[in-house]
């Protein structure tokens, strides 16, 4: 190896080591309990082609290429992952995929950083959306765009508003997998009893408060929203406002948080006002607790992931009618929309080339309309492939759960811009924790809205700048 190549290799190793050390601190501080995993392609005729190999993966029936897939989908959703893998393995004799559950997103990422660059990690890893900047900066991945271009894969068949989150500098770095966004869940039965229109959920902050006032009686609260950093991020986006500078971290590395600006104070003044008016119940950070209260009829409105819909409807049964509405926005806000949540699939570049190509074959299979239809119905996450909505399975599911149409409409009506693509920063898990602490301080009266957000903005900015020094 010549001196220049040694230098490049050494620089890459230093970057990985620094990022790994920083990640250890980030994952130790991130909340983990409210990640969207715990709640949210080409046509099938394309699924046999491999980039640059005319459909040949390099394996054969007696010696198939093994692809290791690390994921964070537990329970019934994990069973849906296993089904996708089994269907792919039945369809191919030259490739075999092994799916291995690695625990929460943070746990999986921690395990991956230990294996990073050693050749002992997975071929494919599922990483939550707020880990995107870290994954790119790690230099440990092969951008998905490389396989897309080599295969002439038609990205127009996938949902543009979902691809937007994972696209940087014109390149798709990972393939969206489990995707959701937040919606308003409301009790139509309580709406009727309060004299409210059950088919017309509140759309603005003032409408939410007015409805909550009418609904709060007889031991029932009008609303309960979990103290969740993801909700704060979304409530910036519906205003068309960016969360960090430099185009939300998409036109260059973010250098500072914008938390304490007008967008943030508008959200928290509204939230605090409803708490102080005793029309909203504070149940802390867990969306599981707000869901439990909603399902029991103790609160009339909550915010939660679209991926929670099936579980909520099944749990409520016939005790009341569940309605869904768009995520509320401040009065007069028109240029925004929601950000997709969930996770995406990355291919690791320390695996042999033929193994990476085999991983791409599996990913193409997963995003085919038929498999996306199955995934949507059995996981509650969005299909990322447009043609999946034409599948009989999806049509039947929308008839059974018409409330999901709200989520689809909200996704399609969101304007795609830097605000709705979502913020990007290397310390996002830790930033989310800091935001949640600030929200608690405001709600509990420990600090004013302005002071809590200013303190959090300063702390996040300092951590962003410390992170940037490790990658510049």
ChimeraX attribute file (.defattr): number of C-alpha atoms within 10 A of each C-alpha:
attribute: neighborCount
match mode: 1-to-1
recipient: residues
	/A:1	7
	/A:2	6
	/A:3	8
	/A:4	9
	/A:5	10
	/A:6	11
	/A:7	12
	/A:8	11
	/A:9	13
	/A:10	12
	/A:11	12
	/A:12	15
	/A:13	17
	/A:14	14
	/A:15	17
	/A:16	21
	/A:17	18
	/A:18	15
	/A:19	22
	/A:20	20
	/A:21	12
	/A:22	17
	/A:23	23
	/A:24	15
	/A:25	13
	/A:26	20
	/A:27	18
	/A:28	14
	/A:29	15
	/A:30	19
	/A:31	19
	/A:32	17
	/A:33	16
	/A:34	18
	/A:35	25
	/A:36	26
	/A:37	23
	/A:38	21
	/A:39	21
	/A:40	24
	/A:41	27
	/A:42	22
	/A:43	19
	/A:44	15
	/A:45	9
	/A:46	18
	/A:47	20
	/A:48	16
	/A:49	19
	/A:50	25
	/A:51	20
	/A:52	14
	/A:53	13
	/A:54	10
	/A:55	16
	/A:56	17
	/A:57	25
	/A:58	17
	/A:59	18
	/A:60	13
	/A:61	11
	/A:62	8
	/A:63	12
	/A:64	17
	/A:65	22
	/A:66	17
	/A:67	23
	/A:68	18
	/A:69	23
	/A:70	24
	/A:71	25
	/A:72	24
	/A:73	23
	/A:74	16
	/A:75	8
	/A:76	11
	/A:77	19
	/A:78	18
	/A:79	14
	/A:80	19
	/A:81	21
	/A:82	18
	/A:83	15
	/A:84	20
	/A:85	20
	/A:86	15
	/A:87	13
	/A:88	20
	/A:89	16
	/A:90	10
	/A:91	13
	/A:92	17
	/A:93	15
	/A:94	18
	/A:95	24
	/A:96	24
	/A:97	23
	/A:98	16
	/A:99	20
	/A:100	17
	/A:101	16
	/A:102	21
	/A:103	15
	/A:104	20
	/A:105	24
	/A:106	25
	/A:107	14
	/A:108	19
	/A:109	27
	/A:110	19
	/A:111	15
	/A:112	19
	/A:113	21
	/A:114	15
	/A:115	13
	/A:116	24
	/A:117	20
	/A:118	10
	/A:119	13
	/A:120	12
	/A:121	20
	/A:122	23
	/A:123	27
	/A:124	27
	/A:125	26
	/A:126	26
	/A:127	26
	/A:128	26
	/A:129	27
	/A:130	24
	/A:131	21
	/A:132	25
	/A:133	20
	/A:134	21
	/A:135	20
	/A:136	17
	/A:137	17
	/A:138	21
	/A:139	18
	/A:140	20
	/A:141	21
	/A:142	18
	/A:143	19
	/A:144	19
	/A:145	18
	/A:146	14
	/A:147	18
	/A:148	20
	/A:149	13
	/A:150	12
	/A:151	18
	/A:152	15
	/A:153	20
	/A:154	13
	/A:155	16
	/A:156	12
	/A:157	18
	/A:158	22
	/A:159	19
	/A:160	16
	/A:161	21
	/A:162	25
	/A:163	19
	/A:164	21
	/A:165	28
	/A:166	23
	/A:167	18
	/A:168	17
	/A:169	9
	/A:170	9
	/A:171	14
	/A:172	19
	/A:173	25
	/A:174	27
	/A:175	26
	/A:176	29
	/A:177	24
	/A:178	28
	/A:179	27
	/A:180	29
	/A:181	26
	/A:182	28
	/A:183	25
	/A:184	23
	/A:185	27
	/A:186	25
	/A:187	23
	/A:188	22
	/A:189	17
	/A:190	23
	/A:191	24
	/A:192	13
	/A:193	12
	/A:194	17
	/A:195	11
	/A:196	17
	/A:197	13
	/A:198	20
	/A:199	12
	/A:200	12
	/A:201	23
	/A:202	23
	/A:203	16
	/A:204	17
	/A:205	18
	/A:206	15
	/A:207	16
	/A:208	20
	/A:209	21
	/A:210	15
	/A:211	22
	/A:212	27
	/A:213	19
	/A:214	17
	/A:215	25
	/A:216	20
	/A:217	12
	/A:218	7
	/A:219	8
	/A:220	19
	/A:221	23
	/A:222	29
	/A:223	30
	/A:224	27
	/A:225	24
	/A:226	23
	/A:227	22
	/A:228	25
	/A:229	23
	/A:230	22
	/A:231	22
	/A:232	20
	/A:233	23
	/A:234	27
	/A:235	27
	/A:236	28
	/A:237	28
	/A:238	25
	/A:239	24
	/A:240	23
	/A:241	26
	/A:242	25
	/A:243	30
	/A:244	25
	/A:245	19
	/A:246	17
	/A:247	19
	/A:248	26
	/A:249	24
	/A:250	22
	/A:251	12
	/A:252	13
	/A:253	21
	/A:254	22
	/A:255	21
	/A:256	22
	/A:257	26
	/A:258	23
	/A:259	25
	/A:260	20
	/A:261	15
	/A:262	12
	/A:263	21
	/A:264	21
	/A:265	17
	/A:266	17
	/A:267	19
	/A:268	21
	/A:269	16
	/A:270	16
	/A:271	18
	/A:272	19
	/A:273	14
	/A:274	23
	/A:275	17
	/A:276	14
	/A:277	11
	/A:278	16
	/A:279	24
	/A:280	26
	/A:281	20
	/A:282	19
	/A:283	15
	/A:284	17
	/A:285	20
	/A:286	16
	/A:287	26
	/A:288	17
	/A:289	16
	/A:290	25
	/A:291	26
	/A:292	15
	/A:293	21
	/A:294	24
	/A:295	22
	/A:296	14
	/A:297	19
	/A:298	20
	/A:299	28
	/A:300	27
	/A:301	32
	/A:302	22
	/A:303	24
	/A:304	27
	/A:305	27
	/A:306	27
	/A:307	28
	/A:308	23
	/A:309	23
	/A:310	17
	/A:311	14
	/A:312	16
	/A:313	18
	/A:314	10
	/A:315	14
	/A:316	16
	/A:317	12
	/A:318	9
	/A:319	12
	/A:320	15
	/A:321	15
	/A:322	24
	/A:323	23
	/A:324	26
	/A:325	22
	/A:326	22
	/A:327	25
	/A:328	23
	/A:329	24
	/A:330	19
	/A:331	12
	/A:332	9
	/A:333	14
	/A:334	12
	/A:335	16
	/A:336	23
	/A:337	29
	/A:338	32
	/A:339	29
	/A:340	27
	/A:341	28
	/A:342	24
	/A:343	29
	/A:344	23
	/A:345	22
	/A:346	28
	/A:347	26
	/A:348	24
	/A:349	19
	/A:350	19
	/A:351	21
	/A:352	12
	/A:353	12
	/A:354	18
	/A:355	24
	/A:356	22
	/A:357	26
	/A:358	28
	/A:359	27
	/A:360	27
	/A:361	24
	/A:362	24
	/A:363	22
	/A:364	23
	/A:365	26
	/A:366	28
	/A:367	27
	/A:368	25
	/A:369	25
	/A:370	21
	/A:371	21
	/A:372	27
	/A:373	26
	/A:374	20
	/A:375	26
	/A:376	22
	/A:377	19
	/A:378	17
	/A:379	22
	/A:380	23
	/A:381	24
	/A:382	29
	/A:383	30
	/A:384	29
	/A:385	25
	/A:386	18
	/A:387	19
	/A:388	27
	/A:389	19
	/A:390	12
	/A:391	15
	/A:392	12
	/A:393	15
	/A:394	20
	/A:395	16
	/A:396	12
	/A:397	15
	/A:398	15
	/A:399	11
	/A:400	11
	/A:401	14
	/A:402	14
	/A:403	19
	/A:404	23
	/A:405	14
	/A:406	17
	/A:407	25
	/A:408	15
	/A:409	11
	/A:410	19
	/A:411	24
	/A:412	15
	/A:413	13
	/A:414	19
	/A:415	20
	/A:416	22
	/A:417	20
	/A:418	24
	/A:419	28
	/A:420	28
	/A:421	25
	/A:422	28
	/A:423	27
	/A:424	28
	/A:425	27
	/A:426	29
	/A:427	26
	/A:428	22
	/A:429	24
	/A:430	20
	/A:431	25
	/A:432	21
	/A:433	20
	/A:434	22
	/A:435	25
	/A:436	22
	/A:437	19
	/A:438	26
	/A:439	26
	/A:440	19
	/A:441	17
	/A:442	21
	/A:443	23
	/A:444	14
	/A:445	12
	/A:446	12
	/A:447	16
	/A:448	17
	/A:449	22
	/A:450	16
	/A:451	15
	/A:452	21
	/A:453	26
	/A:454	20
	/A:455	17
	/A:456	23
	/A:457	22
	/A:458	16
	/A:459	16
	/A:460	26
	/A:461	21
	/A:462	15
	/A:463	19
	/A:464	23
	/A:465	16
	/A:466	15
	/A:467	20
	/A:468	17
	/A:469	9
	/A:470	15
	/A:471	16
	/A:472	8
